[in-house]
Structure formats: structure tokens, C-alpha cells
Amino acid sequence: MENTHKSEHLDKKKILTVALILFVITALHYFTPIRDKQFHDMFRRLYYIPIILGSFWFGIRGGISIPILAGFLFAPHVLFQWREFPTHEIDQYLEILIFMTVGIVTGFAAEKEKSQRIKYQQAAKNLGISYKKLQDQTIELMEKEQQLIRADRLATMGELAAGLTHEIKNPLGSILGAAEIIKDDYLPNEKKHEFLEIMIKEVNRLNKVISNFLSFAKVKVPSFKPSNINDVLNSVKDLVEFRLQKENIRVEIGLDKDLKDMLIDAEQLKQALLNIVLNSVQSMKNGGILKISTQVISSDSSDKGTDKAESSDMDRQRLVEIIISDTGCGIPKENLTHIFNPFFTTREEGTGLGLAITKRIIEDHSGNISVESEEGKGASFRVRVPMNRAQGAEGK
């Protein structure tokens, strides 16, 4: 609408420009004495300026209408002031015919050039649209390829995990039991007692790594049932309540009270959100503030800052957004793109699987997870899950 208004305003300015030039040239003719023939010859040639301008600006319409107007303005001058010079009078009538010829030829040329320009612009626009589609299809293809590679890796890891579970965990159980028995033979202040404590601690850590690895590698299909995400978050808060008090961490809850039940796997989501909360707690060594909130947003506002693995099911839907933020040490910028990768960790006792498991669970719910962080000021995890799932998903 604004562009149309600007175009109309520009056309009016062009019309006024052409009209002004025509009337100025005509006035010069009428007010210049006939004896100054050389000036009249020059003024007559000046008519070609508005004729050519109008033809270029308005095409064939300008090429016809402006020469007619020029002839209409110029003819009375020839008829009444040059009748005493018949030879010159004929020349000037012929000049009016040349006005028409120049205007029509220039108008046709301008019209053709404009038509070609529009054609090329449309072709360029179509090419741009085709390129964008090709780009989107390429990105989609690459994402699907990555998903296939990831699924293949998970399948391989699952088979490997299933085969090695008992082979590793059984000896670990024996080592742990033997170490605990032997430890009782030594006093707490003895060196061997300390070594056995280290052994027990490391065996427990290794056992935890194996359990997390199994949890990550074993693909468990979500069981979707009507549940409320607020209840899931309250359950997570209850699980870490004691640790929060111990670590001097204050919790600020801002849950959307109008949030309705939706089809989710409550247990899996609890595990996913618990992993995020624990990650936040571990980053606040000297206490701090943990903020947890929920809200309903539209899918349009989910485009910015989301993980690329989001499902197409999220398009044109309403989403539940869960934000878990902390005032901890934050995440270095170079680590932000890696924190959801399996086995990536910056903690000595970490397994690097907690957030990877979280990401997979969120994606199994057709959602996405993203993180924003400023080192030294904290981190903010943003989880988005579609509210409306196909009813057929229930109970899968």
C-alpha cells in the first residue's frame, strides 16, 4: 500500500515536470518576436525534451499524449503568428508530425524495455525462490542424514551396551563388595583404608557411567498420556529440595496456572528436566538463584534460537515453553554448541550423557531445547514442546 502511494506521488511529479517544461517552451514561443527566427528554431527543438522524457516515463501512452499536447500548444502559434511566412509555416507543421513520430517510436521502445525489465525481475524473483527452496531442501536433507547417522550410532551403542552390561557390571559388583569387606579391616586413619575408599568411589563412578550409557543407548519409546508439565516440574523441585537448601540456592517458580494437561511421557520428561536442574545446581557452587517458569507461546516465536533438530510437527502450533535459568558460572561460548553431544563434559566426575539424554527425550516429544549463557553470569535452558499431539500417540 505504501509503495503504491509512493509510485502515484512519483508519477504526479513526473507529469507536473513534463507539463511545466511544455508550458515554459510554449510561453517562450508566444512572447518572442517573430523576427528572432533563430530563437524560435531553438525553442521548437526544445519540445523534444518533454516528449522523450514522457515517452520513457509513461511508455506508449506518454509517447502519444505528450506530442499531441505539444502540437496543440504549438499549433496556434504557427497558425496566427507565422501565416505571413508560408514556407516557415509548412516546416513547423511538419515538425509537429515529427513530434508524433519521435514520441511513438520512443514510447514503443520504452514500453518494450520496461516489459523486458519486468520479465527479468520476475525471472530473478523466481530464481531466488527456487534457490531458497533448494537451500531449505538441502538443509532438511542434511538434518535427516544426521538423524539417520545418529540413529545408527544409537542402535550400535544399544547392541554394544546390551552385550557388555553384565560383563562389566558383574565384576564391578564383585570388586565393590570385596573392597568394602577389606576396608573394614583397617582403621579410618590408615593409608590402605584411604586407598580402598578411593577404589570404592571410582567403582561407584564407573557404575554410574555405565548406567547412564545404558540409559542413553537404549532407545525407549515414550508412553504418551495426559499429564501436566507443571506437575512434572513440581516433582523435579521436590526431588532436589534438600540439595537446594544445602547448596544455599533459592528457587523462584513462575508456572502458568492455566496450563492444561497434554500428551507427554511424564517420567521421561521428569528425567530430562531433572538433568537440566542438576546441571544448573552444579554450576552454582556458592549458592545463587534457580528460576523455573512455564508459558504458552505460538510456534512463530519458536523460530529464534532453537535447536535445528526440531520436528516439523511443531509448525503452526501452540507450544509450552519451559525456561530453567541459573546465576551460576555460565558456559563458555566455545562449549555452547557441544553441550548436548554425548560424552561431552567439563566436570571431572561428569559422564557427559545427562544433557544428551535430555535432548533425545525432548526430541522424542517433537520438541526442541536450546541454551543461552554468558560466562560468569549463568545459563538459561529453553525447552519447547508442542501442546497438541495426534491422539494416536497416546499409549505408544
Residue pairs with C-beta under 8 A, 6 or more apart in sequence:
14 53
14 54
14 57
14 58
17 53
18 50
18 53
18 54
18 57
18 62
18 66
21 46
21 49
21 50
21 53
22 47
22 50
22 66
22 69
22 70
22 73
23 73
25 43
25 46
25 47
25 50
26 73
26 74
26 77
28 39
28 43
28 46
29 40
29 43
29 44
29 74
29 77
30 77
30 81
32 39
32 40
32 43
34 40
34 81
34 82
34 84
34 85
37 88
44 74
44 92
44 95
47 70
47 74
47 99
48 99
48 102
50 66
50 70
51 63
51 66
51 67
51 70
51 99
51 102
51 103
51 106
52 102
52 103
52 106
54 62
54 63
54 65
54 66
54 103
55 62
55 63
55 66
55 102
55 103
55 106
55 107
55 109
55 110
56 62
56 106
56 110
57 110
58 65
58 66
58 107
59 107
59 110
59 111
59 114
60 104
60 107
60 108
60 110
60 111
61 107
62 103
62 107
62 110
63 103
63 104
63 105
63 106
63 107
63 108
63 110
64 100
64 103
64 104
64 107
66 103
67 96
67 99
67 100
67 102
67 103
67 104
68 100
70 96
70 99
71 96
71 99
71 100
74 92
74 95
74 96
75 93
75 96
78 89
78 92
78 93
78 96
82 88
82 89
82 92
83 89
139 308
143 308
143 309
146 309
147 309
154 216
154 217
154 219
155 219
157 213
157 216
157 217
158 217
158 218
158 219
160 217
161 213
161 214
161 217
161 218
162 218
165 210
165 214
168 210
169 207
169 210
172 203
172 206
172 207
172 210
175 199
175 203
176 200
176 203
176 204
176 207
179 196
179 199
179 200
179 203
180 200
182 196
183 193
183 196
183 197
183 200
186 192
186 193
186 196
187 193
205 349
208 351
209 351
209 353
212 351
212 353
212 354
212 357
213 351
213 353
215 353
215 357
216 342
216 353
216 356
216 357
216 360
220 268
221 364
221 396
222 264
222 265
222 268
222 361
222 364
222 365
222 396
223 265
223 395
223 396
224 263
224 264
224 265
224 389
224 393
224 394
224 395
224 396
225 263
225 264
225 265
225 266
225 394
225 395
226 261
226 262
226 263
226 394
227 261
227 262
227 263
227 264
227 266
228 259
228 260
228 261
228 262
229 259
229 262
229 264
229 269
229 294
229 320
229 322
229 385
230 255
230 256
230 257
230 259
230 294
231 266
232 264
232 266
232 269
232 270
232 273
233 253
233 255
233 273
233 292
233 294
233 322
234 255
235 270
236 270
236 273
236 274
236 277
237 251
237 253
237 277
237 292
239 274
240 274
240 277
240 278
240 281
243 281
244 250
244 251
244 281
244 290
247 281
247 284
247 285
247 287
248 286
248 287
249 281
249 284
249 287
249 288
249 289
249 290
250 287
250 288
250 289
250 290
251 289
251 290
251 291
251 292
252 289
252 290
252 291
252 292
253 292
253 293
254 291
254 292
254 293
254 294
255 292
255 293
255 294
256 293
256 294
256 295
256 296
258 296
259 294
259 296
259 320
260 387
262 320
262 385
262 387
262 388
262 389
263 389
263 391
263 393
263 394
264 365
264 385
265 361
265 364
265 365
268 361
268 364
268 365
269 361
269 365
269 385
271 357
271 358
271 361
272 357
272 358
272 361
272 362
272 383
273 322
273 324
273 358
273 383
275 354
275 355
275 357
275 358
276 324
276 355
276 358
276 381
276 383
277 290
277 292
277 324
278 354
279 354
279 355
279 381
280 290
280 324
280 325
280 326
280 328
280 379
280 381
281 290
281 326
282 328
282 347
283 326
283 328
283 329
283 330
283 378
283 379
284 290
284 326
284 327
284 328
284 329
285 328
285 329
288 326
288 327
288 328
288 378
289 326
289 327
290 324
290 325
290 326
291 323
291 324
291 325
291 326
292 322
292 323
292 324
293 322
293 323
294 320
294 321
294 322
294 323
295 320
295 321
295 323
296 318
296 319
296 320
296 321
296 387
297 318
297 319
297 321
297 384
298 317
298 318
298 319
299 314
299 315
299 316
299 317
299 318
299 319
299 386
302 310
302 314
302 319
302 321
302 368
302 384
305 370
305 372
305 382
306 368
306 370
306 382
306 384
307 340
307 359
307 368
307 369
307 370
309 359
309 363
309 368
310 363
310 366
310 367
310 368
310 384
311 363
311 366
311 367
313 366
313 386
313 389
314 366
314 367
314 368
314 384
314 386
317 386
317 387
317 388
318 386
318 387
318 388
319 367
319 384
319 385
319 386
319 387
320 384
320 385
320 386
320 387
321 382
321 383
321 384
322 382
322 383
322 384
322 385
323 380
323 381
323 382
323 383
324 380
324 381
324 383
325 378
325 379
325 380
325 381
326 378
326 379
326 380
327 377
327 378
328 378
328 379
329 375
329 376
329 378
330 373
330 374
330 375
330 376
330 377
330 378
330 379
331 339
331 371
331 373
331 375
331 379
332 375
333 373
333 375
335 344
335 346
336 371
336 373
338 344
339 355
339 371
340 355
340 356
340 358
340 359
340 369
341 352
341 356
342 352
342 353
342 356
343 351
343 352
343 353
343 356
344 352
344 356
345 351
345 352
358 369
359 369
362 368
362 369
362 383
362 385
365 385
365 386
366 385
366 386
366 389
367 383
367 384
367 385
367 386
368 383
368 384
369 381
369 382
369 383
369 384
370 381
370 382
371 379
371 380
371 381
371 382
372 379
372 380
372 382
373 379
373 380
